[in-house]
Amino acid sequence: MKKVLKKITISILALTGCLMIASCGEDNKTDKVTLYFGGSTSVEKIAKALTAEFELECPSFEGVHNHTGSSDAYKRTQGKDKDSENKLHMGFLSRELKSSEEVQTGTSGLVCKDGIVAVVNKENNAINDANAELLTEIYSSDSVRWETVMGNNELIGTINRYSRDSSSGTRDGFFTAIGFEDAKTDDTKIPGVVIASSNGDMITKIKNDKYGIGYVSLASVESSGLKALTYNGVTATEEGVVDGSYALQRNFNYCTRTEADCTEEEWLILQAFIAYMNSQEGLIIIKSTDGILTDSIANAPSWDSILEANPKFKEICR
C-alpha cells in the first residue's frame, strides 16, 4: 500500500511540475501584434496574400482585413474615422490620394499599377473597341442604344450601364482616364446606371446581361468570362500599362496611420511590413496576385538583407 501511495505522490509531483512549466511558458509567450488592413476591394487579393506570407516571416504579426472601398483607406487611418472601432493601420487605394486627403510625410506610397478594362457580355458582337468619347457618350445618358452608337445591328436594344459606387477607386480611375471626371462621385452625371458593389459583383451583373457594359480591374479580366474591349485600339496588357501605351490605368497606393497614433510595437511591425512589401519576396507576391510592378524584382533587396540591416525588425520578427 505504501509503495502505491509513493508512486501516486511521485506522479502528482511530476504532473504539477509539468503544469508549472507549461504555465511559465504561457506567461512568457509573446502576444501577437495585430494590424488592421482595409480600403480598396481591388487591392484586397494582393493585400491578403502579402499579410499571409508576412505572418510566416514575422510570427509576432497578425493581419486582419476589412476592405470596404478606397475612400475608407484615408478616412480610417488618418481621417475622421481613425479612432473609430473600424480604424485601420494600413489602407489601400486603387486611385491617387485626393487633395483633401492630406497624409503625413512618409505614411503613403505606391504598391503597384493596374489597368482598367471596359467589358461587355460575351454575346455582344456589336463592339470590340472603345475610346473616351464613346464611353462618355454611353455613360452620360440612360437612353443610348447599341445600334445607334455602334452603327450596326449586331445588337439592338438600350445599353445597360454598370458602374462602381462613388467610393470606389476603380470608378475614380475609369472616369478620370476617359476625361469624364464629373462622374467620379456624382451619380446624377450617369443617370440610370446600375451600381455594382465590387469587381466581382460587376462581373456577375454583366455576365447575366447581354446588353450591359461596365469596367473592371485588368487583374479580373482573364477569369471573368467577359469580353474585354480594346481602348483606342490597344489591348490591355501589363506591358502596355507600364510603358503607357494602354491609357486606361491607375496606381494601387497605400496610406498608414501616423507613428503618434500607433503603439511602439505597432509602428515597428508596420514599418517592417512595408519593407517586406518592397522586398524581392514581397514583389514576387504582388506579381503573382496580378499586380503590375514598376520596379525589377532582381533590383529589390531580399527580406534577409533587410533584416540584417534593421536589427529592430529582426528582433521583433525573429
C-alpha positions in Angstrom: 0.0 0.0 0.0 2.8 2.4 0.9 4.5 1.7 -2.4 1.3 2.5 -4.3 0.9 5.8 -2.4 4.5 6.7 -3.1 4.0 6.1 -6.8 0.9 8.2 -6.8 2.7 11.0 -4.9 5.6 11.0 -7.4 3.1 11.1 -10.3 1.3 14.1 -8.8 4.5 15.9 -8.2 5.7 15.2 -11.8 2.3 16.4 -13.2 2.4 19.5 -11.0 5.9 20.3 -12.3 4.8 19.9 -15.9 1.8 22.2 -15.3 4.1 24.8 -13.7 6.5 24.7 -16.7 3.6 25.0 -19.1 2.2 27.9 -17.1 5.5 29.7 -17.2 5.7 29.1 -20.9 2.3 30.7 -21.3 3.3 33.7 -19.2 6.4 34.3 -21.3 4.6 33.8 -24.6 4.9 36.9 -26.7 1.4 38.3 -27.7 0.9 38.9 -31.3 0.7 42.5 -32.6 -2.5 42.8 -34.6 -2.6 45.3 -37.5 -5.8 46.1 -39.4 -5.9 46.4 -43.2 -8.6 47.7 -45.5 -9.6 50.1 -48.2 -9.9 49.2 -51.9 -11.5 45.9 -52.8 -9.4 45.9 -56.0 -6.3 45.6 -53.9 -7.7 43.1 -51.4 -6.3 40.0 -53.0 -2.8 41.5 -53.1 -3.0 42.8 -49.6 -4.2 39.5 -48.1 -1.5 37.5 -49.9 1.2 39.8 -48.6 0.0 39.7 -45.0 -0.4 35.9 -45.1 3.2 35.4 -46.1 4.4 38.1 -43.7 2.8 36.2 -40.8 5.1 33.3 -41.7 8.1 35.6 -41.8 7.2 37.5 -38.7 5.3 35.2 -36.2 4.6 38.1 -33.8 2.4 39.7 -36.5 -1.3 39.1 -37.2 -3.1 40.8 -40.0 -6.9 41.4 -40.0 -8.7 42.6 -43.2 -11.9 44.6 -43.8 -11.9 46.1 -47.3 -14.8 48.4 -47.9 -13.6 50.8 -50.7 -10.8 53.3 -51.4 -12.5 56.2 -49.6 -12.1 54.4 -46.3 -8.3 54.0 -46.7 -7.5 57.5 -45.6 -10.6 58.0 -43.6 -9.8 55.2 -41.2 -6.0 55.7 -41.0 -5.6 59.5 -40.7 -9.0 60.9 -41.4 -12.2 61.4 -39.3 -12.7 57.7 -38.5 -9.1 57.0 -37.4 -10.1 56.5 -33.8 -13.3 54.6 -34.6 -13.9 50.9 -34.0 -13.2 50.5 -37.7 -9.8 52.1 -37.6 -7.0 50.8 -39.9 -3.3 50.6 -39.6 -2.9 50.5 -43.4 -5.5 51.4 -46.0 -5.2 50.6 -49.8 -6.4 52.9 -52.6 -7.0 52.0 -56.2 -6.6 55.7 -57.1 -4.5 58.7 -56.1 -4.9 60.4 -52.8 -7.2 63.4 -53.1 -6.0 66.9 -52.2 -8.3 66.8 -49.2 -6.7 63.6 -48.0 -3.6 65.2 -46.5 -1.3 62.5 -45.2 1.8 62.9 -43.1 5.1 62.6 -44.9 6.4 59.0 -45.0 3.0 57.4 -44.5 2.0 56.7 -48.1 3.4 55.1 -51.2 2.9 53.0 -54.3 2.2 49.3 -54.2 1.9 48.6 -58.0 0.0 49.6 -61.1 -3.2 48.2 -62.6 -5.1 48.5 -65.8 -8.9 49.2 -66.1 -10.8 47.4 -68.8 -14.1 48.2 -70.3 -16.1 45.0 -70.6 -19.3 43.6 -72.1 -21.1 40.3 -72.2 -19.5 37.5 -74.3 -22.6 37.5 -76.6 -22.1 41.2 -77.5 -20.8 41.2 -81.1 -21.6 44.9 -81.6 -18.4 46.3 -80.1 -14.7 45.4 -79.8 -13.0 48.7 -79.2 -13.8 51.8 -77.2 -12.4 55.3 -76.7 -13.0 58.2 -74.3 -15.7 59.9 -76.5 -17.7 56.7 -76.9 -17.6 55.7 -73.3 -18.5 59.2 -72.1 -21.5 59.2 -74.6 -22.7 55.8 -73.3 -22.4 56.6 -69.6 -23.8 60.2 -69.7 -27.3 59.1 -71.0 -29.8 56.4 -69.9 -31.3 56.1 -73.4 -28.4 55.3 -75.6 -28.9 52.2 -77.8 -26.3 49.8 -79.1 -27.4 50.0 -82.7 -27.2 53.8 -82.6 -23.7 54.3 -81.1 -22.2 51.4 -83.0 -23.9 52.0 -86.3 -24.7 48.3 -86.8 -27.4 45.8 -86.0 -25.3 43.2 -84.3 -27.1 44.1 -81.0 -30.4 46.0 -80.9 -31.5 47.5 -77.6 -30.8 50.0 -74.9 -27.4 49.9 -73.3 -27.5 48.9 -69.7 -24.6 50.7 -67.9 -22.9 49.4 -64.8 -20.6 51.4 -62.5 -19.0 51.1 -59.1 -20.2 53.2 -56.3 -18.8 56.7 -55.6 -16.3 55.4 -53.0 -14.6 53.1 -55.5 -11.1 53.8 -56.7 -11.8 51.8 -59.9 -14.6 54.2 -60.7 -12.4 57.2 -60.0 -9.7 55.8 -62.2 -12.0 54.9 -65.0 -13.8 58.2 -65.3 -10.6 60.1 -64.8 -9.0 58.2 -67.6 -11.8 58.9 -70.1 -12.0 62.6 -69.2 -15.5 62.4 -67.6 -14.4 63.5 -64.1 -17.8 64.9 -63.1 -19.0 61.3 -62.9 -16.3 60.2 -60.4 -18.5 60.9 -57.4 -21.7 62.3 -58.8 -24.3 59.7 -59.7 -26.5 62.4 -61.4 -24.0 62.6 -64.2 -24.6 58.9 -65.0 -28.4 58.7 -64.7 -29.9 55.2 -64.6 -26.6 53.4 -64.0 -26.8 50.2 -62.0 -24.3 50.3 -59.1 -22.1 47.2 -58.5 -20.5 46.8 -55.1 -17.2 45.2 -56.2 -15.3 43.9 -59.2 -16.9 40.5 -58.6 -20.4 42.0 -58.4 -19.7 43.9 -61.7 -18.6 40.7 -63.4 -21.7 38.8 -62.2 -24.1 41.5 -63.4 -22.6 41.8 -66.9 -22.4 38.1 -67.3 -26.1 38.0 -66.8 -26.9 40.9 -69.1 -26.4 40.7 -72.9 -26.9 44.5 -73.1 -24.6 45.5 -70.3 -21.3 47.4 -70.3 -19.0 48.1 -67.4 -15.4 48.2 -66.3 -13.2 46.0 -64.1 -9.6 45.7 -63.0 -7.2 44.1 -65.6 -6.4 41.5 -62.9 -10.0 40.3 -63.0 -10.5 40.1 -66.8 -8.9 36.7 -67.6 -11.1 34.7 -65.2 -14.2 36.9 -65.6 -15.8 35.2 -68.6 -16.5 38.7 -70.1 -15.4 40.2 -73.3 -12.6 42.8 -72.8 -12.7 45.8 -75.1 -9.5 47.4 -76.5 -9.0 51.0 -75.8 -8.0 53.3 -78.7 -7.2 50.1 -80.5 -4.7 48.9 -77.8 -5.2 45.6 -75.9 -4.9 45.9 -72.1 -1.6 44.2 -71.1 0.9 44.6 -68.2 3.5 45.8 -70.7 1.1 48.4 -72.1 0.3 49.7 -68.6 3.9 50.1 -67.6 5.0 51.8 -70.8 1.9 53.9 -71.0 0.6 52.7 -74.4 -2.5 51.4 -72.7 -4.1 54.6 -71.3 -6.9 53.1 -69.1 -4.7 52.6 -66.0 -4.3 53.6 -62.3 -2.0 53.2 -59.4 -2.6 51.0 -56.4 -1.4 53.0 -53.4 -1.4 52.8 -49.6 -1.5 55.1 -46.6 -0.9 54.3 -43.0 -1.6 55.6 -39.5 0.9 58.0 -38.1 3.6 57.0 -35.6 1.8 59.0 -32.9 -1.4 57.0 -33.5 0.4 53.6 -33.1 2.0 51.8 -30.2 5.7 51.4 -30.4 5.2 47.7 -31.4 2.5 48.5 -34.0 4.7 51.1 -35.7 7.7 48.9 -35.8 5.8 46.0 -37.3 4.1 48.3 -39.7 7.4 49.6 -41.0 8.7 46.1 -41.2 5.7 45.1 -43.3 6.2 48.0 -45.7 9.8 46.9 -46.1 8.7 43.4 -46.7 6.2 44.6 -49.3 9.1 46.2 -51.2 11.5 43.2 -50.9 12.1 40.6 -53.5 9.8 38.3 -51.7 7.1 40.9 -51.4 7.3 41.9 -55.1 7.0 38.3 -56.2 3.8 38.0 -54.2 2.4 41.2 -55.7 3.2 40.0 -59.2 1.8 36.5 -58.6 -1.5 38.2 -57.5 -1.7 40.2 -60.7 -0.2 43.5 -59.6 1.8 45.2 -62.3 5.3 46.0 -61.0 7.1 49.2 -61.8 10.4 48.0 -60.3 12.6 45.0 -61.1 12.4 42.1 -58.6 16.1 41.5 -59.2 17.0 45.0 -58.1 15.0 44.8 -54.9 16.6 43.8 -51.5 15.9 40.4 -50.1 14.0 40.1 -46.9 17.0 38.6 -45.2 19.2 41.5 -46.2 16.5 43.9 -44.8 16.5 42.1 -41.5 20.3 42.2 -41.3 20.3 45.9 -41.9 17.5 46.6 -39.4 18.2 44.9 -36.0 14.8 46.1 -34.6 13.0 44.4 -37.4 15.0 41.2 -36.8 14.3 41.3 -33.1 10.6 41.7 -33.3 10.1 39.3 -36.2 12.6 36.5 -35.3 
